[in-house]
């Protein structure tokens, strides 16, 4: 096998309003969400991880503040790693969307990959900004191990791309709060997913 970059990809901890479409909303962590980041420390080898990246939303930035000193790295904010922009759905629950915006919900079910919420993004839009940002990180850290703190939608897009699956299947993978995924990216362009939703 050729030289690889290992990405430890985690989702942020539990947030306030966890039953809502938060998207670009800058929601805070719950006390449990803060604790989940601390619980993650024993699973991370500080001697091996050489860099750390987060989105610019507080729920991931806080993870950088907690884990960065433990790992001895300075977290770097990457706005392209933000969660899917939910547009007009931001702050709504699934039930509210289904009851008050049934046509939009039906359109989403018909074409998950390309459906764009009013004023927001589609999963395809999300992939078009997330994947180049991740490729940049991988190229910058050849042969190293890197921690990326992102979001449920972002992580699913990355995982779908790594295994060559369509975005329409992205919700076939669970991403619990503060879960860990591990992906090895090889210099020959191949990727191997080592862990999902750990």
Backbone as a chain_set.jsonl record, in Angstrom:
{"seq": "XXXXXXXXXXXXXXXXXXXXXXXXXXXXXXXXXXXXXXXXXXXXXXXXXXXXXXXXXXXXXXXXXXXXXXXXXXXXXXXXXXXXXXXXXXXXXXXXXXXXXXXXXXXXXXXXXXXXXXXXXXXXXXXXXXXXXXXXXXXXXXXXXXXXXXXXXXXXXXXXXXXXXXXXXXXXXXXXXXXXXXXXXXXXXXXXXXXXXX", "coords": {"N": [[0.846, -1.192, 0.0], [0.332, 2.342, -0.545], [1.653, 5.463, 0.807], [-0.236, 6.838, 3.501], [-2.844, 9.013, 4.749], [-4.354, 9.358, 7.789], [-7.576, 10.047, 8.788], [-9.255, 11.026, 11.582], [-12.437, 11.302, 12.11], [-14.85, 13.076, 13.679], [-18.133, 13.613, 15.095], [-19.696, 16.504, 16.444], [-20.459, 17.129, 19.98], [-23.509, 16.559, 21.933], [-26.172, 18.884, 21.382], [-28.011, 21.903, 22.309], [-31.468, 21.904, 21.58], [-31.575, 19.515, 20.143], [-33.366, 18.065, 18.682], [-33.993, 19.428, 16.446], [-33.638, 20.909, 13.146], [-30.676, 22.189, 12.855], [-28.574, 23.154, 11.244], [-26.825, 25.876, 9.907], [-27.181, 27.308, 12.177], [-25.932, 28.662, 15.193], [-25.82, 26.862, 17.581], [-25.551, 25.961, 21.061], [-23.581, 23.619, 22.998], [-24.94, 21.025, 25.093], [-24.607, 20.323, 28.675], [-24.013, 17.569, 28.701], [-23.03, 17.287, 26.117], [-20.618, 18.698, 26.28], [-19.296, 17.046, 28.112], [-19.112, 14.71, 26.603], [-17.079, 15.247, 24.753], [-14.876, 15.231, 26.476], [-14.931, 12.569, 27.276], [-14.063, 11.375, 25.001], [-11.334, 11.633, 24.879], [-9.568, 9.447, 25.873], [-9.644, 7.787, 23.657], [-8.13, 8.878, 21.729], [-4.933, 9.173, 20.408], [-2.537, 11.118, 21.547], [0.103, 11.301, 20.811], [0.19, 10.653, 18.183], [-1.571, 12.165, 16.613], [-1.321, 14.92, 14.588], [-2.47, 17.289, 13.785], [-5.433, 19.373, 13.819], [-8.744, 20.045, 12.806], [-11.687, 22.06, 12.643], [-15.167, 22.916, 12.04], [-16.487, 26.273, 11.681], [-18.479, 26.705, 13.478], [-19.876, 26.997, 16.771], [-20.374, 24.598, 18.127], [-18.559, 22.755, 17.175], [-16.172, 24.15, 17.363], [-15.891, 24.396, 20.101], [-15.26, 21.784, 20.733], [-12.697, 21.719, 19.68], [-11.452, 23.428, 21.464], [-11.53, 21.924, 23.785], [-10.282, 19.465, 23.11], [-7.936, 20.157, 21.746], [-5.766, 21.182, 23.506], [-5.273, 18.81, 24.926], [-4.321, 17.152, 22.933], [-2.168, 18.583, 22.143], [-2.203, 20.304, 19.963], [-3.041, 23.063, 17.815], [-6.252, 23.994, 17.101], [-7.672, 24.432, 13.846], [-9.916, 26.484, 12.176], [-12.264, 25.722, 9.683], [-14.37, 27.044, 7.532], [-15.737, 25.779, 5.423], [-16.409, 23.324, 6.377], [-18.77, 23.496, 7.666], [-22.091, 22.552, 8.792], [-24.819, 21.299, 6.729], [-26.643, 23.852, 5.153], [-29.723, 24.654, 6.235], [-31.585, 26.495, 5.478], [-34.842, 27.73, 5.167], [-35.794, 25.782, 6.812], [-34.383, 25.803, 9.121], [-34.115, 25.464, 12.611], [-36.547, 24.224, 12.884], [-38.575, 21.376, 13.81], [-38.738, 17.917, 12.746], [-41.423, 17.084, 12.688], [-42.767, 19.546, 12.555], [-41.964, 20.417, 10.021], [-43.014, 18.398, 8.363], [-45.76, 18.761, 8.836], [-46.273, 21.491, 8.277], [-44.938, 22.143, 5.945], [-45.502, 20.318, 3.8], [-45.26, 19.81, 1.01], [-42.637, 20.479, 0.406], [-41.324, 18.616, 1.991], [-42.114, 16.235, 0.763], [-40.883, 16.595, -1.714], [-38.238, 16.46, -0.963], [-38.047, 13.777, -0.15], [-38.412, 12.589, -2.613], [-36.103, 13.236, -4.037], [-33.498, 13.154, -2.531], [-30.749, 13.733, -2.795], [-30.524, 16.002, -4.413], [-32.402, 17.846, -3.542], [-33.025, 21.073, -2.483], [-33.381, 23.018, 0.321], [-35.604, 25.841, 0.757], [-33.772, 28.733, 0.403], [-31.555, 27.429, 1.317], [-29.237, 24.631, 1.206], [-28.546, 21.77, -0.887], [-27.758, 18.25, -0.368], [-25.904, 17.671, -2.389], [-24.841, 20.206, -2.917], [-23.624, 20.595, -0.457], [-21.654, 18.579, -0.501], [-20.065, 19.598, -2.53], [-18.674, 21.678, -1.366], [-17.546, 20.607, 0.94], [-15.969, 18.296, 0.281], [-13.722, 19.187, -1.369], [-12.421, 20.737, 0.595], [-11.735, 18.808, 2.504], [-10.049, 17.202, 0.936], [-7.949, 18.952, 0.62], [-6.978, 19.093, 3.251], [-6.125, 16.445, 3.604], [-4.107, 16.284, 1.624], [-2.309, 18.106, 2.638], [-1.322, 16.852, 4.845], [0.125, 14.453, 4.377], [0.888, 11.136, 5.193], [0.372, 11.492, 7.867], [-1.617, 11.666, 10.941], [-4.801, 12.992, 11.505], [-7.199, 14.982, 13.221], [-10.572, 15.66, 12.67], [-13.236, 17.685, 13.421], [-16.551, 17.704, 12.948], [-19.825, 17.671, 11.521], [-23.039, 15.934, 11.552], [-24.276, 15.716, 8.917], [-22.143, 16.555, 7.281], [-20.188, 14.618, 7.903], [-21.44, 12.309, 6.94], [-21.526, 12.813, 4.186], [-18.772, 12.781, 3.621], [-18.151, 10.114, 4.304], [-19.783, 8.665, 2.498], [-18.568, 9.387, 0.084], [-16.04, 8.282, 0.495], [-16.524, 5.524, 0.424], [-17.595, 5.246, -2.033], [-20.348, 5.43, -2.413], [-23.709, 6.483, -3.312], [-24.983, 9.818, -2.65], [-27.632, 9.735, -2.031], [-27.9, 7.672, -0.296], [-27.03, 8.536, 2.138], [-28.237, 8.722, 4.677], [-28.32, 6.17, 5.529], [-26.32, 5.619, 7.166], [-25.502, 5.899, 10.526], [-24.808, 8.68, 12.683], [-23.963, 9.371, 15.62], [-23.967, 11.66, 18.451], [-20.768, 12.912, 19.055], [-19.539, 10.689, 17.991], [-17.017, 8.561, 16.484], [-15.3, 8.271, 13.404], [-13.045, 6.554, 11.279], [-10.867, 7.035, 8.65], [-8.699, 5.998, 6.146], [-6.688, 7.572, 3.83], [-5.116, 7.023, 0.86], [-2.128, 7.697, -1.047], [-2.432, 6.959, -3.672], [-4.97, 7.57, -4.293], [-6.995, 5.967, -3.311], [-9.379, 5.149, -0.708], [-9.936, 3.864, 2.564], [-12.346, 2.89, 4.778], [-12.138, 2.569, 8.162], [-13.519, 2.637, 10.548], [-16.833, 3.275, 11.634], [-19.125, 5.456, 13.11], [-18.222, 4.992, 15.721]], "CA": [[0.0, 0.0, 0.0], [1.098, 3.579, -0.586], [1.577, 6.308, 1.998], [-1.624, 7.187, 3.805], [-3.227, 9.999, 5.757], [-5.497, 8.853, 8.563], [-8.487, 11.07, 9.29], [-10.167, 10.692, 12.682], [-13.557, 12.2, 11.826], [-15.854, 12.951, 14.737], [-19.252, 14.546, 15.127], [-19.727, 17.308, 17.675], [-21.257, 16.622, 21.088], [-24.942, 16.884, 21.977], [-26.453, 20.326, 21.378], [-29.34, 22.404, 22.664], [-32.352, 21.778, 20.424], [-31.044, 18.391, 19.373], [-34.423, 17.475, 17.853], [-34.305, 20.404, 15.411], [-32.697, 21.105, 12.05], [-29.885, 23.343, 13.297], [-27.853, 23.696, 10.1], [-25.827, 26.907, 10.183], [-27.466, 27.942, 13.465], [-24.807, 28.492, 16.107], [-26.387, 26.347, 18.836], [-24.552, 25.601, 22.066], [-23.576, 22.261, 23.527], [-25.514, 20.76, 26.406], [-23.568, 19.818, 29.58], [-23.611, 16.238, 28.237], [-22.213, 17.485, 24.924], [-19.27, 19.047, 26.746], [-18.721, 15.848, 28.736], [-18.811, 13.73, 25.557], [-15.75, 15.55, 24.229], [-13.883, 14.759, 27.453], [-14.94, 11.104, 27.234], [-13.391, 10.953, 23.779], [-9.877, 11.76, 25.014], [-8.818, 8.185, 25.929], [-9.658, 7.098, 22.362], [-7.266, 9.619, 20.815], [-3.512, 9.046, 20.74], [-1.954, 12.453, 21.417], [1.423, 11.207, 20.191], [0.071, 10.36, 16.747], [-2.36, 13.178, 15.896], [-0.437, 16.067, 14.377], [-3.233, 18.486, 13.431], [-6.862, 19.298, 14.139], [-9.569, 21.001, 12.078], [-13.096, 22.1, 13.023], [-15.928, 23.935, 11.315], [-16.438, 27.532, 12.434], [-19.646, 26.789, 14.361], [-19.431, 26.854, 18.153], [-20.477, 23.229, 18.621], [-17.309, 22.061, 16.845], [-15.069, 24.966, 17.892], [-15.741, 24.028, 21.521], [-14.523, 20.527, 20.731], [-11.296, 22.074, 19.479], [-10.954, 24.024, 22.705], [-11.381, 20.862, 24.782], [-9.369, 18.406, 22.675], [-6.677, 20.705, 21.261], [-4.707, 21.135, 24.517], [-4.976, 17.407, 25.25], [-3.537, 16.597, 21.825], [-1.002, 19.426, 21.905], [-2.312, 20.925, 18.642], [-3.888, 24.256, 17.735], [-7.323, 23.74, 16.131], [-7.827, 25.358, 12.719], [-11.31, 26.549, 11.74], [-12.478, 25.633, 8.234], [-15.801, 27.327, 7.326], [-16.331, 24.845, 4.459], [-16.845, 22.123, 7.094], [-20.063, 23.751, 8.324], [-23.206, 21.653, 8.503], [-25.737, 21.655, 5.65], [-27.476, 25.032, 5.379], [-31.115, 24.201, 6.18], [-32.429, 27.564, 4.975], [-36.114, 27.998, 5.852], [-36.078, 24.719, 7.784], [-33.534, 25.933, 10.316], [-34.827, 25.635, 13.88], [-37.798, 23.468, 12.894], [-38.511, 19.938, 14.055], [-39.225, 17.096, 11.639], [-42.886, 17.121, 12.705], [-43.186, 20.866, 12.062], [-41.736, 20.454, 8.577], [-43.976, 17.501, 7.714], [-47.108, 19.299, 8.969], [-46.424, 22.851, 7.754], [-44.289, 22.282, 4.635], [-45.588, 18.942, 3.278], [-44.786, 19.713, -0.381], [-41.175, 20.485, 0.459], [-40.887, 17.333, 2.556], [-42.313, 15.226, -0.289], [-39.841, 16.818, -2.728], [-36.988, 15.944, -0.386], [-38.094, 12.314, -0.211], [-38.314, 12.2, -4.027], [-34.749, 13.444, -4.57], [-32.707, 13.598, -1.377], [-29.429, 14.213, -3.196], [-30.57, 17.306, -5.075], [-33.394, 18.769, -2.972], [-32.446, 22.237, -1.785], [-34.374, 23.728, 1.125], [-35.686, 27.251, 0.375], [-32.734, 29.539, 1.032], [-30.508, 26.575, 1.874], [-28.394, 23.808, 0.345], [-28.826, 20.348, -1.078], [-26.579, 17.436, -0.055], [-24.909, 17.822, -3.464], [-24.17, 21.479, -2.628], [-22.772, 20.359, 0.709], [-20.498, 17.805, -0.947], [-19.204, 20.405, -3.398], [-17.785, 22.524, -0.554], [-16.86, 19.817, 1.971], [-14.97, 17.357, -0.243], [-12.448, 19.857, -1.683], [-11.768, 21.145, 1.842], [-11.135, 17.612, 3.085], [-8.927, 16.813, 0.078], [-6.881, 19.893, 0.963], [-6.424, 18.65, 4.545], [-5.414, 15.184, 3.367], [-2.886, 16.577, 0.867], [-1.403, 18.881, 3.497], [-0.836, 16.022, 5.955], [0.491, 13.127, 3.886], [1.615, 10.295, 6.133], [0.084, 11.889, 9.246], [-2.965, 11.421, 11.461], [-5.442, 14.289, 11.696], [-8.541, 14.969, 13.801], [-11.521, 16.602, 12.075], [-14.475, 17.759, 14.203], [-17.537, 18.248, 12.013], [-21.269, 17.566, 11.765], [-23.652, 14.707, 11.047], [-24.407, 15.742, 7.468], [-20.799, 16.639, 6.713], [-19.537, 13.31, 8.06], [-22.078, 11.344, 6.039], [-21.044, 13.117, 2.829], [-17.39, 12.298, 3.548], [-18.168, 8.653, 4.341], [-20.341, 8.202, 1.23], [-17.539, 9.565, -0.932], [-14.939, 7.352, 0.766], [-16.886, 4.152, 0.033], [-18.13, 5.265, -3.39], [-21.799, 5.253, -2.391], [-24.429, 7.707, -3.703], [-25.454, 10.677, -1.56], [-29.006, 9.352, -1.689], [-27.835, 6.667, 0.782], [-26.274, 9.089, 3.267], [-28.88, 8.5, 5.97], [-28.192, 4.755, 5.891], [-25.227, 5.569, 8.147], [-25.771, 6.661, 11.751], [-23.75, 9.525, 13.223], [-24.393, 9.818, 16.937], [-23.161, 12.75, 18.997], [-19.375, 12.635, 19.448], [-19.05, 9.418, 17.466], [-15.768, 8.635, 15.73], [-15.087, 7.512, 12.182], [-11.633, 6.56, 10.902], [-10.706, 6.803, 7.217], [-7.336, 6.087, 5.626], [-6.604, 8.057, 2.454], [-3.821, 6.645, 0.297], [-1.595, 8.61, -2.067], [-2.884, 6.529, -5.002], [-6.353, 8.005, -4.471], [-7.951, 5.072, -2.653], [-9.735, 5.393, 0.692], [-10.449, 2.699, 3.285], [-13.031, 3.268, 6.017], [-11.739, 1.629, 9.203], [-14.479, 2.671, 11.656], [-17.988, 4.151, 11.415], [-20.029, 5.691, 14.251], [-17.644, 4.358, 16.906]], "C": [[0.886, 1.247, 0.0], [0.917, 4.367, 0.71], [0.144, 6.769, 2.24], [-1.697, 8.348, 4.788], [-4.428, 9.425, 6.482], [-6.293, 10.024, 9.119], [-9.36, 10.462, 10.385], [-11.291, 11.732, 12.591], [-14.622, 12.024, 12.893], [-16.99, 13.952, 14.52], [-19.172, 15.305, 16.446], [-20.584, 16.643, 18.747], [-22.71, 17.089, 21.017], [-25.155, 18.387, 22.101], [-27.827, 20.643, 21.93], [-30.214, 22.309, 21.416], [-31.939, 20.635, 19.524], [-32.097, 17.728, 18.485], [-34.826, 18.405, 16.709], [-33.262, 20.388, 14.296], [-31.892, 22.365, 12.365], [-29.058, 23.964, 12.179], [-26.751, 24.661, 10.467], [-26.094, 27.645, 11.488], [-26.357, 27.647, 14.463], [-25.309, 28.074, 17.487], [-25.27, 25.889, 19.768], [-24.653, 24.125, 22.434], [-24.376, 22.191, 24.822], [-24.372, 20.368, 27.355], [-23.082, 18.422, 29.174], [-22.707, 16.356, 27.013], [-20.781, 17.857, 25.266], [-18.567, 17.802, 27.297], [-18.324, 14.815, 27.678], [-17.443, 13.984, 24.933], [-14.659, 15.052, 25.178], [-13.784, 13.231, 27.446], [-14.173, 10.556, 26.028], [-11.865, 10.888, 23.93], [-9.136, 10.42, 25.065], [-8.767, 7.433, 24.596], [-8.73, 7.757, 21.354], [-5.824, 9.535, 21.294], [-2.826, 10.379, 20.466], [-0.589, 12.419, 20.736], [1.345, 11.046, 18.678], [-0.64, 11.461, 15.97], [-1.567, 14.476, 15.811], [-1.181, 17.357, 14.05], [-4.709, 18.259, 13.721], [-7.599, 20.41, 13.408], [-11.007, 20.905, 12.574], [-13.833, 22.997, 12.027], [-15.839, 25.222, 12.145], [-17.671, 27.738, 13.307], [-19.262, 26.372, 15.779], [-19.459, 25.408, 18.641], [-19.268, 22.377, 18.23], [-16.096, 22.823, 17.377], [-14.814, 24.617, 19.358], [-15.009, 22.7, 21.647], [-13.039, 20.766, 20.546], [-10.673, 22.638, 20.744], [-10.7, 22.964, 23.778], [-10.287, 19.872, 24.382], [-7.997, 18.911, 22.231], [-5.553, 20.653, 22.289], [-4.309, 19.71, 24.899], [-4.069, 16.788, 24.191], [-2.263, 17.39, 21.546], [-1.001, 20.047, 20.514], [-3.247, 22.137, 18.73], [-4.977, 24.011, 16.696], [-7.398, 24.838, 15.07], [-9.282, 25.317, 12.271], [-11.387, 26.564, 10.213], [-13.975, 25.853, 7.98], [-16.484, 26.355, 6.369], [-16.821, 23.561, 5.117], [-18.142, 22.344, 7.883], [-21.098, 22.705, 7.92], [-24.001, 22.156, 7.288], [-26.551, 22.881, 6.045], [-28.936, 24.627, 5.167], [-32.076, 25.284, 5.708], [-33.671, 27.773, 5.819], [-36.476, 26.92, 6.873], [-35.314, 24.883, 9.099], [-34.379, 26.222, 11.556], [-36.116, 24.86, 13.972], [-37.55, 22.008, 13.249], [-39.012, 19.21, 12.808], [-40.745, 17.164, 11.546], [-43.402, 18.446, 12.162], [-43.029, 20.974, 10.545], [-42.786, 19.611, 7.856], [-45.391, 18.076, 7.739], [-47.294, 20.621, 8.227], [-45.809, 23.07, 6.373], [-44.304, 20.921, 3.926], [-45.069, 18.796, 1.847], [-43.263, 19.678, -0.43], [-40.66, 19.147, 0.98], [-41.019, 16.224, 1.509], [-41.243, 15.36, -1.37], [-38.5, 16.299, -2.24], [-36.942, 14.424, -0.484], [-37.926, 11.812, -1.641], [-36.887, 12.29, -4.558], [-33.848, 14.011, -3.474], [-31.409, 14.273, -1.798], [-29.452, 15.653, -3.705], [-31.562, 18.29, -4.479], [-32.697, 19.843, -2.156], [-33.557, 22.909, -0.994], [-34.433, 25.182, 0.668], [-34.651, 28.084, 1.14], [-31.569, 28.736, 1.57], [-29.741, 25.804, 0.814], [-28.984, 22.419, 0.163], [-27.606, 19.555, -0.609], [-25.494, 17.521, -1.134], [-24.126, 19.132, -3.293], [-23.174, 21.305, -1.488], [-21.498, 19.628, 0.302], [-19.531, 18.666, -1.748], [-18.321, 21.361, -2.612], [-16.987, 21.72, 0.465], [-15.717, 18.987, 1.387], [-13.673, 18.032, -0.69], [-11.692, 20.299, -0.436], [-11.076, 19.957, 2.507], [-9.924, 17.162, 2.261], [-7.705, 17.687, 0.347], [-6.172, 19.475, 2.25], [-5.586, 17.387, 4.349], [-4.084, 15.448, 2.66], [-1.842, 17.286, 1.727], [-0.735, 18.003, 4.552], [-0.532, 14.593, 5.506], [1.317, 12.364, 4.925], [1.341, 10.598, 7.59], [-1.319, 11.44, 9.655], [-3.55, 12.757, 11.892], [-6.827, 14.089, 12.306], [-9.38, 16.044, 13.128], [-12.812, 16.535, 12.885], [-15.523, 18.449, 13.34], [-18.956, 17.91, 12.475], [-21.831, 16.302, 11.127], [-23.752, 14.652, 9.536], [-23.062, 15.755, 6.761], [-20.119, 15.274, 6.76], [-20.126, 12.284, 7.094], [-21.627, 11.559, 4.591], [-19.634, 12.567, 2.634], [-17.352, 10.769, 3.479], [-18.724, 8.072, 3.041], [-19.288, 8.281, 0.125], [-16.422, 8.539, -0.759], [-15.258, 5.934, 0.305], [-17.493, 4.092, -1.371], [-19.623, 5.047, -3.471], [-22.496, 6.56, -2.779], [-24.888, 8.499, -2.482], [-26.873, 10.328, -1.136], [-29.05, 8.317, -0.568], [-27.246, 7.226, 2.069], [-26.913, 8.836, 4.629], [-28.994, 7.018, 6.324], [-27.062, 4.559, 6.892], [-25.594, 6.442, 9.334], [-24.556, 7.498, 12.125], [-24.238, 10.102, 14.546], [-23.488, 10.944, 17.432], [-21.805, 12.236, 19.486], [-18.896, 11.248, 19.019], [-17.75, 9.643, 16.698], [-15.833, 7.742, 14.508], [-13.598, 7.593, 11.872], [-11.53, 6.178, 9.43], [-9.235, 6.967, 6.854], [-7.389, 6.482, 4.163], [-5.199, 7.785, 1.938], [-3.425, 7.586, -0.841], [-2.037, 8.218, -3.471], [-4.354, 6.863, -5.26], [-7.39, 7.125, -3.825], [-8.201, 5.485, -1.201], [-10.275, 4.114, 1.3], [-11.064, 3.184, 4.592], [-12.764, 2.193, 7.048], [-12.767, 1.54, 10.349], [-15.588, 3.656, 11.295], [-18.809, 4.236, 12.693], [-19.538, 5.003, 15.514], [-17.903, 5.17, 18.161]], "O": [[2.022, 1.223, 0.472], [0.138, 3.989, 1.586], [-0.595, 7.054, 1.297], [-0.763, 8.625, 5.54], [-5.415, 9.047, 5.851], [-5.759, 10.879, 9.825], [-10.105, 9.511, 10.148], [-11.107, 12.894, 12.952], [-15.228, 10.959, 13.006], [-16.83, 14.98, 13.862], [-18.643, 14.8, 17.436], [-21.339, 15.713, 18.463], [-23.086, 17.896, 20.166], [-24.431, 19.076, 22.82], [-28.697, 19.776, 22.013], [-29.752, 22.602, 20.314], [-31.948, 20.758, 18.299], [-31.756, 16.914, 17.627], [-35.864, 18.207, 16.077], [-32.143, 19.912, 14.486], [-32.375, 23.479, 12.163], [-28.858, 25.179, 12.165], [-25.85, 24.328, 11.236], [-25.316, 28.519, 11.871], [-25.895, 26.51, 14.566], [-25.23, 28.844, 18.444], [-24.194, 25.486, 19.326], [-25.675, 23.477, 22.209], [-24.478, 23.175, 25.555], [-23.265, 20.103, 26.886], [-21.894, 18.12, 29.285], [-21.733, 15.614, 26.883], [-19.841, 17.391, 24.622], [-17.403, 17.542, 26.991], [-17.318, 14.122, 27.834], [-16.722, 13.037, 24.617], [-13.642, 14.517, 24.737], [-12.698, 12.669, 27.592], [-13.699, 9.42, 26.041], [-11.193, 10.17, 23.19], [-8.146, 10.263, 24.35], [-7.939, 6.539, 24.423], [-8.56, 7.252, 20.245], [-5.536, 9.799, 22.461], [-2.564, 10.733, 19.316], [-0.172, 13.414, 20.144], [2.328, 11.277, 17.975], [-0.347, 11.673, 14.794], [-1.191, 15.057, 16.829], [-0.568, 18.424, 14.04], [-5.173, 17.127, 13.851], [-7.156, 21.559, 13.383], [-11.493, 19.819, 12.889], [-13.212, 23.741, 11.268], [-15.189, 25.247, 13.19], [-17.885, 28.836, 13.822], [-18.42, 25.493, 15.964], [-18.647, 25.031, 19.486], [-18.983, 21.377, 18.889], [-15.109, 22.215, 17.792], [-13.667, 24.549, 19.799], [-14.221, 22.513, 22.573], [-12.213, 20.102, 21.173], [-9.515, 22.361, 21.059], [-9.774, 23.089, 24.578], [-9.461, 19.486, 25.209], [-7.007, 18.185, 22.326], [-4.48, 20.131, 21.986], [-3.137, 19.44, 25.164], [-3.17, 16.006, 24.503], [-1.387, 16.935, 20.811], [0.061, 20.293, 19.942], [-4.116, 22.217, 19.599], [-4.664, 23.836, 15.519], [-7.21, 26.018, 15.365], [-9.824, 24.242, 12.013], [-10.673, 27.313, 9.545], [-14.77, 24.937, 8.192], [-17.688, 26.125, 6.485], [-17.558, 22.791, 4.502], [-18.557, 21.489, 8.666], [-21.0, 22.069, 6.87], [-23.858, 23.309, 6.88], [-27.09, 22.941, 7.15], [-29.336, 24.297, 4.051], [-33.268, 25.02, 5.553], [-33.584, 27.968, 7.031], [-37.362, 27.122, 7.704], [-35.579, 24.175, 10.071], [-35.238, 27.104, 11.55], [-36.735, 24.831, 15.035], [-36.466, 21.472, 13.02], [-39.629, 19.812, 11.929], [-41.296, 17.288, 10.452], [-44.366, 18.471, 11.397], [-43.876, 21.56, 9.871], [-43.374, 20.048, 6.867], [-46.144, 17.906, 6.781], [-48.339, 20.854, 7.619], [-46.115, 24.057, 5.704], [-43.26, 20.426, 3.501], [-44.496, 17.761, 1.506], [-42.675, 18.935, -1.216], [-39.677, 18.611, 0.468], [-40.136, 15.375, 1.385], [-40.751, 14.356, -1.886], [-37.716, 15.759, -3.02], [-35.918, 13.852, -0.858], [-37.366, 10.738, -1.863], [-36.5, 11.513, -5.43], [-33.487, 15.188, -3.491], [-31.017, 15.282, -1.213], [-28.524, 16.424, -3.461], [-31.569, 19.459, -4.865], [-31.895, 19.56, -1.266], [-34.564, 23.326, -1.566], [-33.417, 25.72, 0.229], [-34.661, 28.127, 2.371], [-30.681, 29.293, 2.215], [-29.607, 26.252, -0.325], [-29.809, 21.962, 0.955], [-26.525, 20.127, -0.465], [-24.304, 17.45, -0.827], [-22.912, 19.171, -3.496], [-22.045, 21.793, -1.541], [-20.399, 20.007, 0.707], [-18.316, 18.488, -1.658], [-17.307, 21.819, -3.138], [-15.872, 22.105, 0.819], [-14.616, 18.976, 1.938], [-12.6, 17.496, -0.415], [-10.462, 20.245, -0.404], [-9.961, 20.087, 3.013], [-8.895, 16.785, 2.822], [-6.569, 17.214, 0.307], [-4.945, 19.496, 2.337], [-4.475, 17.282, 4.868], [-3.053, 14.899, 3.049], [-0.64, 17.084, 1.555], [0.306, 18.372, 5.095], [-0.896, 13.635, 6.188], [2.303, 12.873, 5.458], [1.993, 10.035, 8.471], [-2.091, 10.916, 8.852], [-2.887, 13.555, 12.555], [-7.54, 13.148, 11.956], [-8.96, 17.197, 13.024], [-13.413, 15.47, 13.024], [-15.402, 19.636, 13.035], [-19.241, 17.871, 13.672], [-21.193, 15.681, 10.277], [-23.361, 13.657, 8.926], [-22.864, 15.056, 5.767], [-19.542, 14.829, 5.768], [-19.397, 11.488, 6.504], [-21.379, 10.598, 3.863], [-19.336, 11.959, 1.606], [-16.604, 10.199, 2.683], [-18.19, 7.086, 2.533], [-19.139, 7.352, -0.669], [-15.916, 7.991, -1.739], [-14.369, 5.217, -0.154], [-17.862, 3.017, -1.845], [-20.124, 4.54, -4.474], [-21.927, 7.636, -2.593], [-25.147, 7.932, -1.421], [-27.269, 10.599, -0.002], [-30.098, 8.1, 0.042], [-26.987, 6.468, 3.004], [-26.207, 8.744, 5.633], [-29.669, 6.648, 7.284], [-26.868, 3.458, 7.408], [-25.958, 7.605, 9.16], [-23.416, 7.084, 11.914], [-24.844, 11.173, 14.59], [-22.394, 11.156, 16.91], [-21.721, 11.258, 20.229], [-17.965, 10.697, 19.606], [-17.426, 10.766, 16.314], [-16.341, 6.622, 14.554], [-12.959, 8.601, 12.174], [-12.036, 5.137, 9.011], [-8.605, 7.961, 7.216], [-8.044, 5.826, 3.353], [-4.215, 8.258, 2.506], [-4.274, 8.185, -1.502], [-2.021, 9.054, -4.375], [-4.916, 6.498, -6.292], [-8.564, 7.492, -3.787], [-7.345, 6.09, -0.556], [-10.99, 3.361, 0.639], [-10.392, 3.81, 5.411], [-13.118, 1.032, 6.844], [-12.874, 0.517, 11.026], [-15.334, 4.722, 10.733], [-19.149, 3.214, 13.29], [-20.339, 4.488, 16.294], [-17.483, 4.776, 19.249]]}, "num_chains": 1, "name": "protein.A"}
